[in-house]
Amino acid sequence: MTTTDARVFTVTMANRALPLVRRIVADIVQEYPRWRELVARYELLSAGARPEWGESSDMQHVHREIESFAERIEGYRKELEQVGCQLKDAETGLVDFYGLHEGRLVCLCWRNGEDRVAHWHEVEAGFAGRQPITPEFAAAEDVE
């Protein structure tokens, strides 16, 4: 999804979407560590292998598991896109919704475990530029 075809949310709209987003993100956060473990295991298995030997049966099995987990995670990511938000970090369950602030596109930011969408940041700033959504920010949405 590009910013030009992004669905734009108000804070209220983003918070209304959270029950569904929470369920999808919970699945991602549960699956992601196992995917990482499998990737590490594959790397260990392949460390002593030579390319001309091809994949061992253990490597093939782990590779199939990696692909299976990756497909499920990708499916969850696509579900989030259908809602209108973007997964930014599968490990922490960080999600951005596009919003407007003072006439410019910004990101309304939520992370797994948070009660509500309570932060925002400039599109280019990312999580490091995260700021609290103030009553003034929310009130300005009603004017735009």
N, CA, C and O atoms as CSV, one atom per row, in Angstrom:
chain,resi,resn,atom,element,x,y,z
A,1,MET,N,N,0.850,-1.173,0.000
A,1,MET,CA,C,0.000,0.000,0.000
A,1,MET,C,C,0.895,1.235,0.000
A,1,MET,O,O,1.854,1.319,0.767
A,2,THR,N,N,0.577,2.175,-0.854
A,2,THR,CA,C,1.325,3.427,-0.878
A,2,THR,C,C,0.524,4.482,-0.144
A,2,THR,O,O,-0.672,4.322,0.097
A,3,THR,N,N,1.201,5.563,0.207
A,3,THR,CA,C,0.505,6.634,0.925
A,3,THR,C,C,-0.560,7.288,0.056
A,3,THR,O,O,-1.490,7.896,0.584
A,4,THR,N,N,-0.447,7.178,-1.262
A,4,THR,CA,C,-1.441,7.802,-2.134
A,4,THR,C,C,-2.766,7.044,-2.138
A,4,THR,O,O,-3.810,7.638,-2.405
A,5,ASP,N,N,-2.741,5.739,-1.845
A,5,ASP,CA,C,-3.992,4.984,-1.817
A,5,ASP,C,C,-4.352,4.537,-0.401
A,5,ASP,O,O,-5.138,3.609,-0.212
A,6,ALA,N,N,-3.777,5.201,0.572
A,6,ALA,CA,C,-3.986,4.833,1.971
A,6,ALA,C,C,-5.364,5.264,2.452
A,6,ALA,O,O,-5.864,6.328,2.089
A,7,ARG,N,N,-5.958,4.423,3.267
A,7,ARG,CA,C,-7.180,4.799,3.974
A,7,ARG,C,C,-6.770,5.724,5.107
A,7,ARG,O,O,-5.809,5.442,5.824
A,8,VAL,N,N,-7.482,6.812,5.273
A,8,VAL,CA,C,-7.155,7.780,6.315
A,8,VAL,C,C,-8.141,7.605,7.476
A,8,VAL,O,O,-9.357,7.596,7.287
A,9,PHE,N,N,-7.582,7.467,8.670
A,9,PHE,CA,C,-8.359,7.249,9.889
A,9,PHE,C,C,-8.327,8.484,10.771
A,9,PHE,O,O,-7.359,9.244,10.765
A,10,THR,N,N,-9.385,8.670,11.520
A,10,THR,CA,C,-9.330,9.569,12.669
A,10,THR,C,C,-8.904,8.691,13.847
A,10,THR,O,O,-8.883,7.465,13.731
A,11,VAL,N,N,-8.572,9.303,14.960
A,11,VAL,CA,C,-8.214,8.534,16.157
A,11,VAL,C,C,-9.392,7.654,16.567
A,11,VAL,O,O,-9.202,6.497,16.940
A,12,THR,N,N,-10.592,8.192,16.501
A,12,THR,CA,C,-11.796,7.431,16.862
A,12,THR,C,C,-11.969,6.223,15.952
A,12,THR,O,O,-12.266,5.125,16.422
A,13,MET,N,N,-11.787,6.421,14.661
A,13,MET,CA,C,-11.916,5.307,13.706
A,13,MET,C,C,-10.864,4.238,13.976
A,13,MET,O,O,-11.169,3.046,13.956
A,14,ALA,N,N,-9.634,4.658,14.226
A,14,ALA,CA,C,-8.561,3.699,14.496
A,14,ALA,C,C,-8.866,2.900,15.763
A,14,ALA,O,O,-8.661,1.687,15.800
A,15,ASN,N,N,-9.348,3.571,16.784
A,15,ASN,CA,C,-9.684,2.867,18.023
A,15,ASN,C,C,-10.850,1.898,17.823
A,15,ASN,O,O,-10.893,0.846,18.460
A,16,ARG,N,N,-11.780,2.237,16.959
A,16,ARG,CA,C,-12.897,1.321,16.654
A,16,ARG,C,C,-12.405,0.071,15.936
A,16,ARG,O,O,-12.992,-1.000,16.084
A,17,ALA,N,N,-11.341,0.197,15.165
A,17,ALA,CA,C,-10.787,-0.949,14.437
A,17,ALA,C,C,-9.928,-1.847,15.327
A,17,ALA,O,O,-9.595,-2.967,14.940
A,18,LEU,N,N,-9.573,-1.368,16.504
A,18,LEU,CA,C,-8.642,-2.114,17.370
A,18,LEU,C,C,-9.086,-3.513,17.773
A,18,LEU,O,O,-8.229,-4.396,17.825
A,19,PRO,N,N,-10.354,-3.788,18.062
A,19,PRO,CA,C,-10.687,-5.169,18.432
A,19,PRO,C,C,-10.239,-6.187,17.375
A,19,PRO,O,O,-9.676,-7.226,17.717
A,20,LEU,N,N,-10.483,-5.895,16.112
A,20,LEU,CA,C,-10.048,-6.786,15.041
A,20,LEU,C,C,-8.529,-6.759,14.897
A,20,LEU,O,O,-7.895,-7.807,14.772
A,21,VAL,N,N,-7.948,-5.566,14.913
A,21,VAL,CA,C,-6.499,-5.426,14.777
A,21,VAL,C,C,-5.784,-6.185,15.894
A,21,VAL,O,O,-4.781,-6.854,15.643
A,22,ARG,N,N,-6.284,-6.089,17.107
A,22,ARG,CA,C,-5.685,-6.804,18.250
A,22,ARG,C,C,-5.625,-8.312,18.001
A,22,ARG,O,O,-4.608,-8.954,18.264
A,23,ARG,N,N,-6.737,-8.873,17.484
A,23,ARG,CA,C,-6.771,-10.317,17.242
A,23,ARG,C,C,-5.764,-10.722,16.175
A,23,ARG,O,O,-5.069,-11.728,16.320
A,24,ILE,N,N,-5.686,-9.950,15.119
A,24,ILE,CA,C,-4.738,-10.260,14.037
A,24,ILE,C,C,-3.307,-10.129,14.551
A,24,ILE,O,O,-2.477,-11.006,14.309
A,25,VAL,N,N,-3.017,-9.041,15.257
A,25,VAL,CA,C,-1.668,-8.808,15.781
A,25,VAL,C,C,-1.287,-9.882,16.797
A,25,VAL,O,O,-0.130,-10.300,16.842
A,26,ALA,N,N,-2.235,-10.333,17.610
A,26,ALA,CA,C,-1.943,-11.409,18.571
A,26,ALA,C,C,-1.470,-12.658,17.839
A,26,ALA,O,O,-0.551,-13.335,18.299
A,27,ASP,N,N,-2.086,-12.967,16.708
A,27,ASP,CA,C,-1.651,-14.122,15.913
A,27,ASP,C,C,-0.235,-13.917,15.384
A,27,ASP,O,O,0.583,-14.836,15.413
A,28,ILE,N,N,0.048,-12.717,14.906
A,28,ILE,CA,C,1.385,-12.424,14.371
A,28,ILE,C,C,2.436,-12.550,15.470
A,28,ILE,O,O,3.462,-13.205,15.287
A,29,VAL,N,N,2.173,-11.923,16.605
A,29,VAL,CA,C,3.131,-11.918,17.715
A,29,VAL,C,C,3.361,-13.341,18.237
A,29,VAL,O,O,4.443,-13.650,18.738
A,30,GLN,N,N,2.374,-14.185,18.124
A,30,GLN,CA,C,2.524,-15.578,18.538
A,30,GLN,C,C,3.350,-16.373,17.525
A,30,GLN,O,O,4.189,-17.182,17.923
A,31,GLU,N,N,3.134,-16.164,16.249
A,31,GLU,CA,C,3.801,-16.933,15.197
A,31,GLU,C,C,5.238,-16.472,14.923
A,31,GLU,O,O,6.104,-17.287,14.605
A,32,TYR,N,N,5.481,-15.187,15.046
A,32,TYR,CA,C,6.767,-14.623,14.632
A,32,TYR,C,C,7.977,-15.236,15.360
A,32,TYR,O,O,8.958,-15.572,14.695
A,33,PRO,N,N,7.952,-15.396,16.695
A,33,PRO,CA,C,9.123,-15.982,17.361
A,33,PRO,C,C,9.442,-17.405,16.866
A,33,PRO,O,O,10.609,-17.781,16.750
A,34,ARG,N,N,8.407,-18.176,16.580
A,34,ARG,CA,C,8.643,-19.535,16.072
A,34,ARG,C,C,9.288,-19.474,14.697
A,34,ARG,O,O,10.190,-20.259,14.403
A,35,TRP,N,N,8.841,-18.551,13.850
A,35,TRP,CA,C,9.453,-18.376,12.526
A,35,TRP,C,C,10.934,-18.037,12.679
A,35,TRP,O,O,11.784,-18.597,11.986
A,36,ARG,N,N,11.236,-17.110,13.597
A,36,ARG,CA,C,12.647,-16.727,13.819
A,36,ARG,C,C,13.484,-17.904,14.309
A,36,ARG,O,O,14.623,-18.085,13.877
A,37,GLU,N,N,12.914,-18.707,15.216
A,37,GLU,CA,C,13.618,-19.902,15.701
A,37,GLU,C,C,13.927,-20.856,14.559
A,37,GLU,O,O,15.025,-21.407,14.478
A,38,LEU,N,N,12.957,-21.048,13.681
A,38,LEU,CA,C,13.158,-21.948,12.545
A,38,LEU,C,C,14.224,-21.419,11.592
A,38,LEU,O,O,15.035,-22.189,11.079
A,39,VAL,N,N,14.227,-20.121,11.355
A,39,VAL,CA,C,15.258,-19.525,10.486
A,39,VAL,C,C,16.641,-19.741,11.103
A,39,VAL,O,O,17.587,-20.102,10.403
A,40,ALA,N,N,16.756,-19.522,12.401
A,40,ALA,CA,C,18.043,-19.741,13.083
A,40,ALA,C,C,18.451,-21.206,12.997
A,40,ALA,O,O,19.622,-21.518,12.777
A,41,ARG,N,N,17.486,-22.102,13.170
A,41,ARG,CA,C,17.792,-23.539,13.082
A,41,ARG,C,C,18.268,-23.902,11.681
A,41,ARG,O,O,19.223,-24.662,11.521
A,42,TYR,N,N,17.601,-23.356,10.668
A,42,TYR,CA,C,18.004,-23.615,9.286
A,42,TYR,C,C,19.427,-23.115,9.041
A,42,TYR,O,O,20.231,-23.789,8.396
A,43,GLU,N,N,19.720,-21.942,9.557
A,43,GLU,CA,C,21.076,-21.384,9.389
A,43,GLU,C,C,22.119,-22.282,10.035
A,43,GLU,O,O,23.197,-22.486,9.476
A,44,LEU,N,N,21.808,-22.818,11.205
A,44,LEU,CA,C,22.732,-23.749,11.864
A,44,LEU,C,C,22.901,-25.025,11.054
A,44,LEU,O,O,24.017,-25.514,10.877
A,45,LEU,N,N,21.801,-25.555,10.570
A,45,LEU,CA,C,21.867,-26.778,9.767
A,45,LEU,C,C,22.657,-26.566,8.484
A,45,LEU,O,O,23.380,-27.458,8.041
A,46,SER,N,N,22.523,-25.402,7.896
A,46,SER,CA,C,23.186,-25.149,6.613
A,46,SER,C,C,24.626,-24.674,6.775
A,46,SER,O,O,25.377,-24.632,5.800
A,47,ALA,N,N,25.022,-24.313,8.009
A,47,ALA,CA,C,26.376,-23.783,8.226
A,47,ALA,C,C,27.452,-24.772,7.819
A,47,ALA,O,O,28.480,-24.373,7.272
A,48,GLY,N,N,27.238,-26.040,8.073
A,48,GLY,CA,C,28.256,-27.037,7.738
A,48,GLY,C,C,28.055,-27.695,6.389
A,48,GLY,O,O,28.845,-28.551,5.992
A,49,ALA,N,N,27.026,-27.312,5.691
A,49,ALA,CA,C,26.712,-27.942,4.404
A,49,ALA,C,C,27.465,-27.260,3.266
A,49,ALA,O,O,27.859,-26.098,3.351
A,50,ARG,N,N,27.641,-28.015,2.227
A,50,ARG,CA,C,28.238,-27.471,0.999
A,50,ARG,C,C,27.153,-27.363,-0.056
A,50,ARG,O,O,26.263,-28.211,-0.120
A,51,PRO,N,N,27.219,-26.336,-0.877
A,51,PRO,CA,C,26.171,-26.150,-1.896
A,51,PRO,C,C,25.985,-27.373,-2.797
A,51,PRO,O,O,24.864,-27.697,-3.188
A,52,GLU,N,N,27.069,-28.035,-3.116
A,52,GLU,CA,C,26.962,-29.179,-4.024
A,52,GLU,C,C,26.242,-30.370,-3.377
A,52,GLU,O,O,25.810,-31.283,-4.082
A,53,TRP,N,N,26.109,-30.370,-2.059
A,53,TRP,CA,C,25.400,-31.442,-1.363
A,53,TRP,C,C,23.884,-31.261,-1.433
A,53,TRP,O,O,23.127,-32.220,-1.282
A,54,GLY,N,N,23.455,-30.027,-1.663
A,54,GLY,CA,C,22.022,-29.737,-1.637
A,54,GLY,C,C,21.513,-29.722,-0.204
A,54,GLY,O,O,22.289,-29.840,0.744
A,55,GLU,N,N,20.206,-29.577,-0.056
A,55,GLU,CA,C,19.609,-29.541,1.279
A,55,GLU,C,C,19.450,-30.958,1.826
A,55,GLU,O,O,19.006,-31.863,1.120
A,56,SER,N,N,19.815,-31.134,3.080
A,56,SER,CA,C,19.572,-32.412,3.751
A,56,SER,C,C,18.070,-32.549,4.009
A,56,SER,O,O,17.319,-31.586,3.855
A,57,SER,N,N,17.643,-33.738,4.396
A,57,SER,CA,C,16.217,-33.918,4.691
A,57,SER,C,C,15.797,-33.035,5.875
A,57,SER,O,O,14.685,-32.506,5.880
A,58,ASP,N,N,16.671,-32.870,6.878
A,58,ASP,CA,C,16.366,-31.969,7.996
A,58,ASP,C,C,16.215,-30.530,7.505
A,58,ASP,O,O,15.292,-29.820,7.904
A,59,MET,N,N,17.125,-30.116,6.643
A,59,MET,CA,C,17.060,-28.758,6.099
A,59,MET,C,C,15.768,-28.566,5.301
A,59,MET,O,O,15.117,-27.527,5.414
A,60,GLN,N,N,15.400,-29.556,4.502
A,60,GLN,CA,C,14.180,-29.462,3.704
A,60,GLN,C,C,12.950,-29.345,4.605
A,60,GLN,O,O,12.052,-28.546,4.343
A,61,HIS,N,N,12.920,-30.149,5.667
A,61,HIS,CA,C,11.800,-30.111,6.606
A,61,HIS,C,C,11.681,-28.723,7.267
A,61,HIS,O,O,10.597,-28.142,7.322
A,62,VAL,N,N,12.795,-28.216,7.759
A,62,VAL,CA,C,12.789,-26.904,8.416
A,62,VAL,C,C,12.422,-25.812,7.414
A,62,VAL,O,O,11.696,-24.874,7.744
A,63,HIS,N,N,12.932,-25.942,6.183
A,63,HIS,CA,C,12.620,-24.962,5.141
A,63,HIS,C,C,11.118,-24.913,4.869
A,63,HIS,O,O,10.552,-23.831,4.712
A,64,ARG,N,N,10.473,-26.074,4.813
A,64,ARG,CA,C,9.020,-26.114,4.605
A,64,ARG,C,C,8.286,-25.464,5.781
A,64,ARG,O,O,7.313,-24.735,5.583
A,65,GLU,N,N,8.750,-25.726,6.992
A,65,GLU,CA,C,8.134,-25.101,8.166
A,65,GLU,C,C,8.284,-23.580,8.121
A,65,GLU,O,O,7.340,-22.851,8.427
A,66,ILE,N,N,9.470,-23.104,7.738
A,66,ILE,CA,C,9.714,-21.661,7.613
A,66,ILE,C,C,8.721,-21.055,6.629
A,66,ILE,O,O,8.105,-20.026,6.909
A,67,GLU,N,N,8.571,-21.698,5.480
A,67,GLU,CA,C,7.648,-21.184,4.464
A,67,GLU,C,C,6.210,-21.176,4.973
A,67,GLU,O,O,5.455,-20.247,4.689
A,68,SER,N,N,5.834,-22.198,5.716
A,68,SER,CA,C,4.479,-22.269,6.252
A,68,SER,C,C,4.209,-21.125,7.230
A,68,SER,O,O,3.173,-20.465,7.150
A,69,PHE,N,N,5.142,-20.894,8.150
A,69,PHE,CA,C,4.984,-19.793,9.102
A,69,PHE,C,C,4.985,-18.453,8.371
A,69,PHE,O,O,4.188,-17.570,8.686
A,70,ALA,N,N,5.876,-18.303,7.398
A,70,ALA,CA,C,5.964,-17.045,6.644
A,70,ALA,C,C,4.659,-16.767,5.898
A,70,ALA,O,O,4.208,-15.622,5.846
A,71,GLU,N,N,4.051,-17.803,5.322
A,71,GLU,CA,C,2.789,-17.620,4.610
A,71,GLU,C,C,1.676,-17.181,5.558
A,71,GLU,O,O,0.869,-16.315,5.220
A,72,ARG,N,N,1.639,-17.784,6.750
A,72,ARG,CA,C,0.607,-17.387,7.717
A,72,ARG,C,C,0.811,-15.941,8.157
A,72,ARG,O,O,-0.144,-15.166,8.221
A,73,ILE,N,N,2.052,-15.581,8.458
A,73,ILE,CA,C,2.337,-14.209,8.882
A,73,ILE,C,C,1.992,-13.225,7.765
A,73,ILE,O,O,1.429,-12.160,8.018
A,74,GLU,N,N,2.331,-13.583,6.542
A,74,GLU,CA,C,2.002,-12.718,5.405
A,74,GLU,C,C,0.486,-12.586,5.254
A,74,GLU,O,O,-0.008,-11.507,4.928
A,75,GLY,N,N,-0.246,-13.656,5.483
A,75,GLY,CA,C,-1.710,-13.596,5.440
A,75,GLY,C,C,-2.260,-12.641,6.483
A,75,GLY,O,O,-3.179,-11.870,6.204
A,76,TYR,N,N,-1.701,-12.690,7.682
A,76,TYR,CA,C,-2.129,-11.760,8.739
A,76,TYR,C,C,-1.802,-10.322,8.356
A,76,TYR,O,O,-2.602,-9.413,8.579
A,77,ARG,N,N,-0.615,-10.123,7.777
A,77,ARG,CA,C,-0.222,-8.775,7.353
A,77,ARG,C,C,-1.215,-8.235,6.316
A,77,ARG,O,O,-1.590,-7.063,6.354
A,78,LYS,N,N,-1.629,-9.100,5.396
A,78,LYS,CA,C,-2.605,-8.687,4.379
A,78,LYS,C,C,-3.964,-8.374,5.005
A,78,LYS,O,O,-4.662,-7.465,4.556
A,79,GLU,N,N,-4.340,-9.129,6.042
A,79,GLU,CA,C,-5.586,-8.822,6.749
A,79,GLU,C,C,-5.527,-7.419,7.332
A,79,GLU,O,O,-6.497,-6.665,7.250
A,80,LEU,N,N,-4.383,-7.067,7.923
A,80,LEU,CA,C,-4.235,-5.714,8.473
A,80,LEU,C,C,-4.351,-4.672,7.377
A,80,LEU,O,O,-4.967,-3.626,7.579
A,81,GLU,N,N,-3.764,-4.947,6.213
A,81,GLU,CA,C,-3.884,-4.010,5.093
A,81,GLU,C,C,-5.335,-3.846,4.667
A,81,GLU,O,O,-5.752,-2.749,4.294
A,82,GLN,N,N,-6.109,-4.931,4.719
A,82,GLN,CA,C,-7.528,-4.836,4.357
A,82,GLN,C,C,-8.287,-3.952,5.347
A,82,GLN,O,O,-9.219,-3.244,4.968
A,83,VAL,N,N,-7.883,-4.000,6.604
A,83,VAL,CA,C,-8.476,-3.107,7.603
A,83,VAL,C,C,-8.111,-1.659,7.278
A,83,VAL,O,O,-8.893,-0.739,7.518
A,84,GLY,N,N,-6.904,-1.473,6.726
A,84,GLY,CA,C,-6.439,-0.138,6.359
A,84,GLY,C,C,-5.214,0.301,7.127
A,84,GLY,O,O,-4.834,1.470,7.063
A,85,CYS,N,N,-4.586,-0.612,7.852
A,85,CYS,CA,C,-3.387,-0.248,8.616
A,85,CYS,C,C,-2.204,-1.091,8.149
A,85,CYS,O,O,-2.353,-2.021,7.356
A,86,GLN,N,N,-1.035,-0.744,8.657
A,86,GLN,CA,C,0.194,-1.411,8.240
A,86,GLN,C,C,0.941,-1.975,9.443
A,86,GLN,O,O,1.090,-1.312,10.469
A,87,LEU,N,N,1.404,-3.210,9.295
A,87,LEU,CA,C,2.263,-3.818,10.297
A,87,LEU,C,C,3.656,-3.230,10.138
A,87,LEU,O,O,4.230,-3.281,9.051
A,88,LYS,N,N,4.201,-2.675,11.207
A,88,LYS,CA,C,5.538,-2.086,11.165
A,88,LYS,C,C,6.577,-2.965,11.849
A,88,LYS,O,O,7.756,-2.911,11.498
A,89,ASP,N,N,6.155,-3.778,12.826
A,89,ASP,CA,C,7.095,-4.645,13.535
A,89,ASP,C,C,6.341,-5.882,14.014
A,89,ASP,O,O,5.469,-5.796,14.878
A,90,ALA,N,N,6.689,-7.030,13.443
A,90,ALA,CA,C,6.001,-8.277,13.792
A,90,ALA,C,C,6.368,-8.764,15.184
A,90,ALA,O,O,5.578,-9.455,15.827
A,91,GLU,N,N,7.540,-8.417,15.650
A,91,GLU,CA,C,7.971,-8.883,16.970
A,91,GLU,C,C,7.201,-8.198,18.099
A,91,GLU,O,O,6.772,-8.848,19.052
A,92,THR,N,N,7.030,-6.882,17.981
A,92,THR,CA,C,6.340,-6.134,19.038
A,92,THR,C,C,4.866,-5.889,18.725
A,92,THR,O,O,4.120,-5.425,19.586
A,93,GLY,N,N,4.443,-6.197,17.501
A,93,GLY,CA,C,3.062,-5.944,17.119
A,93,GLY,C,C,2.776,-4.471,16.924
A,93,GLY,O,O,1.732,-3.976,17.350
A,94,LEU,N,N,3.687,-3.772,16.290
A,94,LEU,CA,C,3.550,-2.342,16.040
A,94,LEU,C,C,2.781,-2.122,14.741
A,94,LEU,O,O,3.107,-2.695,13.702
A,95,VAL,N,N,1.752,-1.278,14.823
A,95,VAL,CA,C,0.864,-1.026,13.691
A,95,VAL,C,C,0.675,0.476,13.523
A,95,VAL,O,O,0.556,1.206,14.507
A,96,ASP,N,N,0.649,0.935,12.277
A,96,ASP,CA,C,0.355,2.329,11.963
A,96,ASP,C,C,-0.926,2.421,11.145
A,96,ASP,O,O,-1.184,1.606,10.259
A,97,PHE,N,N,-1.719,3.436,11.469
A,97,PHE,CA,C,-2.883,3.829,10.691
A,97,PHE,C,C,-2.553,5.211,10.135
A,97,PHE,O,O,-2.008,6.047,10.856
A,98,TYR,N,N,-2.872,5.466,8.868
A,98,TYR,CA,C,-2.671,6.817,8.356
A,98,TYR,C,C,-3.754,7.732,8.904
A,98,TYR,O,O,-4.916,7.342,9.010
A,99,GLY,N,N,-3.366,8.944,9.247
A,99,GLY,CA,C,-4.287,9.966,9.720
A,99,GLY,C,C,-3.876,11.306,9.150
A,99,GLY,O,O,-2.897,11.399,8.411
A,100,LEU,N,N,-4.618,12.337,9.490
A,100,LEU,CA,C,-4.289,13.696,9.057
A,100,LEU,C,C,-4.068,14.564,10.284
A,100,LEU,O,O,-4.786,14.464,11.278
A,101,HIS,N,N,-3.072,15.406,10.190
A,101,HIS,CA,C,-2.818,16.387,11.248
A,101,HIS,C,C,-2.333,17.665,10.586
A,101,HIS,O,O,-1.321,17.675,9.884
A,102,GLU,N,N,-3.066,18.731,10.820
A,102,GLU,CA,C,-2.737,20.032,10.237
A,102,GLU,C,C,-2.567,19.938,8.725
A,102,GLU,O,O,-1.673,20.552,8.143
A,103,GLY,N,N,-3.451,19.151,8.101
A,103,GLY,CA,C,-3.475,19.036,6.651
A,103,GLY,C,C,-2.450,18.110,6.034
A,103,GLY,O,O,-2.383,18.006,4.809
A,104,ARG,N,N,-1.656,17.440,6.834
A,104,ARG,CA,C,-0.645,16.538,6.273
A,104,ARG,C,C,-0.883,15.111,6.773
A,104,ARG,O,O,-1.454,14.880,7.839
A,105,LEU,N,N,-0.421,14.178,5.958
A,105,LEU,CA,C,-0.542,12.770,6.304
A,105,LEU,C,C,0.434,12.435,7.428
A,105,LEU,O,O,1.615,12.775,7.354
A,106,VAL,N,N,-0.066,11.766,8.470
A,106,VAL,CA,C,0.753,11.318,9.598
A,106,VAL,C,C,0.371,9.866,9.895
A,106,VAL,O,O,-0.529,9.314,9.261
A,107,CYS,N,N,1.044,9.264,10.842
A,107,CYS,CA,C,0.715,7.912,11.264
A,107,CYS,C,C,0.185,7.925,12.687
A,107,CYS,O,O,0.806,8.483,13.592
A,108,LEU,N,N,-0.961,7.307,12.868
A,108,LEU,CA,C,-1.506,7.052,14.197
A,108,LEU,C,C,-0.927,5.697,14.589
A,108,LEU,O,O,-1.049,4.725,13.844
A,109,CYS,N,N,-0.306,5.636,15.740
A,109,CYS,CA,C,0.562,4.516,16.087
A,109,CYS,C,C,0.001,3.720,17.265
A,109,CYS,O,O,-0.395,4.294,18.279
A,110,TRP,N,N,-0.030,2.403,17.124
A,110,TRP,CA,C,-0.483,1.513,18.194
A,110,TRP,C,C,0.457,0.313,18.262
A,110,TRP,O,O,0.937,-0.183,17.243
A,111,ARG,N,N,0.704,-0.138,19.492
A,111,ARG,CA,C,1.555,-1.315,19.698
A,111,ARG,C,C,0.806,-2.326,20.556
A,111,ARG,O,O,0.082,-1.959,21.481
A,112,ASN,N,N,0.990,-3.587,20.239
A,112,ASN,CA,C,0.357,-4.672,20.981
A,112,ASN,C,C,0.521,-4.450,22.485
A,112,ASN,O,O,1.620,-4.180,22.970
A,113,GLY,N,N,-0.589,-4.569,23.209
A,113,GLY,CA,C,-0.572,-4.368,24.649
A,113,GLY,C,C,-1.081,-3.005,25.079
A,113,GLY,O,O,-1.440,-2.815,26.241
A,114,GLU,N,N,-1.115,-2.057,24.157
A,114,GLU,CA,C,-1.640,-0.733,24.496
A,114,GLU,C,C,-3.163,-0.767,24.456
A,114,GLU,O,O,-3.754,-1.489,23.653
A,115,ASP,N,N,-3.793,0.015,25.322
A,115,ASP,CA,C,-5.255,0.032,25.423
A,115,ASP,C,C,-5.934,0.669,24.220
A,115,ASP,O,O,-7.029,0.272,23.821
A,116,ARG,N,N,-5.266,1.661,23.652
A,116,ARG,CA,C,-5.892,2.416,22.563
A,116,ARG,C,C,-4.802,3.060,21.702
A,116,ARG,O,O,-3.621,3.050,22.049
A,117,VAL,N,N,-5.233,3.610,20.586
A,117,VAL,CA,C,-4.326,4.382,19.738
A,117,VAL,C,C,-4.141,5.714,20.448
A,117,VAL,O,O,-5.060,6.532,20.494
A,118,ALA,N,N,-2.964,5.930,20.995
A,118,ALA,CA,C,-2.729,7.112,21.821
A,118,ALA,C,C,-1.472,7.875,21.410
A,118,ALA,O,O,-1.037,8.785,22.116
A,119,HIS,N,N,-0.880,7.501,20.252
A,119,HIS,CA,C,0.334,8.160,19.783
A,119,HIS,C,C,0.251,8.393,18.283
A,119,HIS,O,O,-0.524,7.748,17.577
A,120,TRP,N,N,1.049,9.311,17.823
A,120,TRP,CA,C,1.156,9.595,16.401
A,120,TRP,C,C,2.608,9.974,16.095
A,120,TRP,O,O,3.381,10.296,16.997
A,121,HIS,N,N,2.958,9.930,14.821
A,121,HIS,CA,C,4.280,10.397,14.384
A,121,HIS,C,C,4.205,10.792,12.921
A,121,HIS,O,O,3.316,10.366,12.184
A,122,GLU,N,N,5.150,11.608,12.524
A,122,GLU,CA,C,5.260,11.974,11.110
A,122,GLU,C,C,5.545,10.698,10.316
A,122,GLU,O,O,6.160,9.766,10.835
A,123,VAL,N,N,5.105,10.657,9.076
A,123,VAL,CA,C,5.262,9.463,8.249
A,123,VAL,C,C,6.724,9.037,8.183
A,123,VAL,O,O,7.026,7.849,8.304
A,124,GLU,N,N,7.623,9.979,7.995
A,124,GLU,CA,C,9.043,9.647,7.843
A,124,GLU,C,C,9.765,9.446,9.172
A,124,GLU,O,O,10.870,8.903,9.194
A,125,ALA,N,N,9.168,9.869,10.264
A,125,ALA,CA,C,9.849,9.812,11.567
A,125,ALA,C,C,9.869,8.413,12.164
A,125,ALA,O,O,10.819,8.047,12.856
A,126,GLY,N,N,8.834,7.634,11.903
A,126,GLY,CA,C,8.760,6.302,12.472
A,126,GLY,C,C,8.564,6.337,13.980
A,126,GLY,O,O,8.292,7.383,14.569
A,127,PHE,N,N,8.709,5.159,14.592
A,127,PHE,CA,C,8.445,4.989,16.009
A,127,PHE,C,C,9.265,5.942,16.871
A,127,PHE,O,O,8.789,6.395,17.913
A,128,ALA,N,N,10.481,6.250,16.455
A,128,ALA,CA,C,11.352,7.139,17.235
A,128,ALA,C,C,10.748,8.540,17.390
A,128,ALA,O,O,11.052,9.242,18.355
A,129,GLY,N,N,9.896,8.946,16.447
A,129,GLY,CA,C,9.274,10.261,16.507
A,129,GLY,C,C,7.894,10.252,17.143
A,129,GLY,O,O,7.146,11.222,17.028
A,130,ARG,N,N,7.565,9.182,17.797
A,130,ARG,CA,C,6.241,8.984,18.411
A,130,ARG,C,C,5.928,10.070,19.443
A,130,ARG,O,O,6.754,10.391,20.298
A,131,GLN,N,N,4.724,10.625,19.347
A,131,GLN,CA,C,4.263,11.662,20.269
A,131,GLN,C,C,2.868,11.298,20.765
A,131,GLN,O,O,2.112,10.645,20.045
A,132,PRO,N,N,2.517,11.706,21.974
A,132,PRO,CA,C,1.166,11.406,22.471
A,132,PRO,C,C,0.105,12.181,21.694
A,132,PRO,O,O,0.326,13.312,21.262
A,133,ILE,N,N,-1.044,11.544,21.530
A,133,ILE,CA,C,-2.187,12.243,20.931
A,133,ILE,C,C,-2.821,13.065,22.039
A,133,ILE,O,O,-3.339,12.526,23.017
A,134,THR,N,N,-2.773,14.348,21.872
A,134,THR,CA,C,-3.314,15.283,22.864
A,134,THR,C,C,-4.781,15.564,22.549
A,134,THR,O,O,-5.246,15.283,21.444
A,135,PRO,N,N,-5.511,16.120,23.519
A,135,PRO,CA,C,-6.897,16.537,23.213
A,135,PRO,C,C,-6.939,17.531,22.051
A,135,PRO,O,O,-7.881,17.523,21.259
A,136,GLU,N,N,-5.921,18.383,21.950
A,136,GLU,CA,C,-5.868,19.361,20.852
A,136,GLU,C,C,-5.700,18.654,19.510
A,136,GLU,O,O,-6.314,19.050,18.519
A,137,PHE,N,N,-4.871,17.609,19.472
A,137,PHE,CA,C,-4.689,16.827,18.231
A,137,PHE,C,C,-6.018,16.245,17.814
A,137,PHE,O,O,-6.427,16.385,16.662
A,138,ALA,N,N,-6.703,15.586,18.750
A,138,ALA,CA,C,-7.981,14.945,18.456
A,138,ALA,C,C,-9.035,15.980,18.048
A,138,ALA,O,O,-9.816,15.729,17.130
A,139,ALA,N,N,-9.067,17.119,18.705
A,139,ALA,CA,C,-10.043,18.160,18.382
A,139,ALA,C,C,-9.800,18.708,16.985
A,139,ALA,O,O,-10.750,19.022,16.268
A,140,ALA,N,N,-8.535,18.826,16.589
A,140,ALA,CA,C,-8.205,19.346,15.264
A,140,ALA,C,C,-8.696,18.419,14.154
A,140,ALA,O,O,-8.962,18.876,13.042
A,141,GLU,N,N,-8.820,17.117,14.445
A,141,GLU,CA,C,-9.321,16.169,13.438
A,141,GLU,C,C,-10.755,16.502,13.048
A,141,GLU,O,O,-11.138,16.340,11.889
A,142,ASP,N,N,-11.543,16.963,14.001
A,142,ASP,CA,C,-12.943,17.278,13.732
A,142,ASP,C,C,-13.088,18.486,12.814
A,142,ASP,O,O,-14.112,18.650,12.150
A,143,VAL,N,N,-12.055,19.335,12.780
A,143,VAL,CA,C,-12.085,20.555,11.972
A,143,VAL,C,C,-11.663,20.265,10.536
A,143,VAL,O,O,-12.158,20.889,9.597
A,144,GLU,N,N,-10.746,19.313,10.372
A,144,GLU,CA,C,-10.174,19.054,9.033
A,144,GLU,C,C,-11.135,18.392,8.100
A,144,GLU,O,O,-10.789,18.118,6.950
